[in-house]
Amino acid sequence: MAIRKGQHGTWITDEMKAAYIQLHRLGFAHSAEAWQHGKLVGGLYGIRLGNVFFGESMFSHVSNASKFAFIQYVQQLQKENVQLVDCQLHTPHLESLGACMISRQHFIDLLEKNIAGY
């Protein structure tokens, strides 16, 4: 479990880790990773339902590593017809990657359109 610099704990408990492993086995949890010289230096993970990816968390041990992983993953998601990436929070970091705020109703409309059958 990763504890961020300046924080005293993490919400990534053993139970959360087990749940994500099971979700991965079922094909719902996905991750994108950035490696440098054989070492994991950044990435992100989240849940994919239909044509929507719900980003859960990003991390970076090397400057811009999570950005690199995210950009590469979005390019893959575009090839797979994913229409929405839910970033959960609007931050300057995510805005620098192209994120923008949308209304709750627009978000709900996009979910209804792109998660049919889940």
Secondary structure, DSSP 8 states (H G I E B T S, - for coil): ----TT-S--S--HHHHHHHHHHHHTT-EEEEEEEETTEEEEEEEEEEETTEEEEEEEEESSTTHHHHHHHHHHHHHHHTT--EEE-SS--HHHHHTT-----HHHHHHHHHHH-TT-
